[in-house]
Amino acid sequence: MGYDQFQSRRSVVGQNSKVHLLCFLYLFFLSFTHLSHSSALFKLYSNDTQMITGSFSPSSSDLVNDESQRPRVITPFPSPKLTDLPMFQDDHKESLYWGTYRPQVYFGVRARTPKSLVAGLMWLVTKDGKHVMRHFCENSGDLKSFGWREHNGRDFGRQELFEQDMVLETSFVKSKEGSLGYGGDWSTRINVQNMLNDEVERTVHLFFYLADEGGNGLNLGKDVLGLKRSSVLASGSRQDVGNWQMHLKSQNQLETHYCGFKTPDIVNLSDLVQQNLVVQEGKSERLQLSDTSEDSSNIYVFQISTTTQSTIDIAFISGIREETSNTENRIMSLTGSPLSSLLEEKHIAFDAKFKECFNLSEKLDLETFVVGKAAIGNMLGGIGYFYGQSKIHAPRSTLAKSEDDFLLYWPAELYTAVPSRPVFPRGFLWDEGFHQLLIWRWDVQITLEIVGNWLDLMNIDGWIPREQILGDEALSKIPKQYVLQLPSNGNPPTLLLVIRDLIDGIRAEKFNKAERDEILSFLDRAFVRLDAWFKWFNTSQIGKENGSYYWHGRDNITNRQLNPQSLSSGLDDYPRASHPNEDERHVDLRCWMYLAADCMNSIQEFMGKKETLVTEDYSSISKLLSDFTLLNQMHYDHDHGAYLDFGNHTEDVRLIWKEVTGEDGRLSREFVRETFGKPEPRLVPHIGYVSFFPFMFRIIPADSTILDKQLDLISNRSIVWSDYGLLSLAKTSSLYMKYNTEDEAPYWRGAIWMNMNYMILSSLHHYSKVDGPYSSKARTIYEELRINLIRNVVRNYNQTGYIWEHYDQTKGTGEGARVFTGWSALILLIMSEEYPLF
């Protein structure tokens, strides 16, 4: 389905065209005019936001209240928000109101609203003779494994957490039946099972809590200590859900205690609970909470002491009205046998949808199916809701970067998947494009809303902060030095991979009419933002030569890093030119820009937007960046048979111990970078993932001898090939597996990463299908690489219970962050042989 077939829809999907035109004229006008001259027009779009600064001391012009004087970097993009589209309102919005949207904790529930009721689970374990509280996900081996075995992203999930001596299974389910509260009712089941093959029933101390982020007081149930006359743990009333109650039901023998706190600090709740336990243990020599609460407590923690063979159901009932009270029936439907039946129904539905969406070959064994389900389950179960303000670097001096020189972005919400619950439980821009390649095949509405959330974070210049650290819980999981976002730095525009995939999905008739119409409506409103995003890249990251680009943000004065990082590229310590300057040309960014231009051109053609006022000539840019001759002139090295970066470079750089005199006059030994050779403009001789970007984006003609050389590089065991996947950096590189500083271990310098393997595998699949002299060779390499990747991920999952961030280049063992599902979940698309088209 193409241009002609959608002309009849232009009156519908083009309803925002006048707004688009206004926005483009406005942006064009701003290019030549100070922002203050357009204050009246700007107020049409942003009259509900205000400038807020951190410790940064801006000039008086930056501090004025007049919105027309707001610094551009914290000024929202002046276009209707994508998340305000009708498709994301009403039933859709309510159906996603409650969820397991707290990926940073082992089990947590919240609503998609800034000041939500928040629920969560903690439990005590003994480590080295001391009590330790499990609450926030940790990247350690203390917990054998954990993760969602099933999750549908909407109203059901089942998770297993393996301790040394027990298994906790947490299930979550929602129900709208009979509920008058917004978002309906929900229930969680906690199964506790003995892991040891003995008959001993060990005591387990669980702590289930409920907190009001807005600080509103909660009501304690009347029979919390006995739960005989009433099963109510807590109750209250909120504007969103009305009158609500939380109930606990179990057929097992339980002992319950509680404590209540009046505090906005949920992040340190486990510390408060442990302090309470220590005091009580000193008084009574029993491990129990104090059964006391502070006045107007907004947090209640309920201790549930039971044994290692127990089932506990906790039901949240909302919208309770006395005149139509069916509360007891609703409680019964979400506890006991009815809950067992409901969870079984959801499990069967999950299995059926998994088979429908991914259509895995019957040739794959049961272990592989289990890993595939864990991949999608963990990715959907890791979706979170965040609210807060990003900190934007706004230096008072160009000489140094201070953690206190920042402006606060406008308050914003973000609904997004996350790379890893224990290590990266927050939004990452370039990761999200890979996430959505998987998620749209499961639920395209969720994908559209998540992409819309990200594009709504765009500022007036078309920049999107690459890492979203919103709210106290997100801030608690990241070192302070990584919080500030630099407005000069970008991130690969992988969201366009998804958008291109959706367009190709429409052409291949993979969507029903309702889904197709929603995608078209989304693209119609998104186009103006995508255009601004492209323009930001095409102006801020452009190189000196026509058709060249380089990642900004590399440190050109460092004496610590062996090779200055390019964090904005997403490939962090992957070797670039030794001496960064504006003469650099990065082949990966050039290819990302080709994808972006080609995608934008496709949207224009597909949506019939050729007459729309845009900032760039996408057809011409796409042709320029796909010009094979020009690409080879800029980046191809005939001696290596590889595509390489260009820059001011010498191989003669080392880290050495050196005596340094401090400001106090004292001598100390430091590990510093020393250059022994003269850098010169040249191709940078490091083969690795970057070298295969023209191959990944299929710029190389199928009959080119360069394609043959690329296939040779990929399959060469002395370069990047291994039995576990393709290495990020060639074994022949001078920086292969080298530390970048005294403490920075190699990251993208040899380890095997799934996202890049997926992209290379995708192109191997492509070249194996098109006519050309090397199709058979591509097919052989494709089949072997695919088998290697699947076998290694499944083997590691069986041994450890986890899908990992990356895999060791020599042994294939999982490394880095656990539960990295995340782009490592792309293994499911490799299993199902689903690849993006270009």
BELMO-V77644 format. One record per helix or strand of 3 or more residues. SS is the DSSP state (H for helix, E for strand). FROM is the first residue (numbers start at 1). LEN is the number of residues. If there is no record, write none. Layout:
ss = [SS	SS]
from = [FROM	FROM]
len = [LEN	LEN]
This chain:
ss = [H	H	H	H	H	H	H	H	H	E	E	E	E	E	E	E	E	E	E	E	H	E	E	H	H	H	H	E	E	E	E	H	H	H	H	H	H	H	H	H	H	E	E	E	E	H	H	H	H	H]
from = [4	17	35	60	67	72	82	86	90	108	117	130	145	156	166	185	203	232	242	255	269	299	309	322	327	336	366	384	391	406	412	429	444	472	480	495	513	567	587	618	628	646	653	667	680	689	705	754	775	823]
len = [10	14	12	4	3	3	3	3	6	4	11	5	7	7	10	10	10	7	8	7	16	9	9	3	7	23	16	5	3	3	5	11	12	4	3	13	28	3	21	8	8	4	9	9	4	8	11	16	26	10]
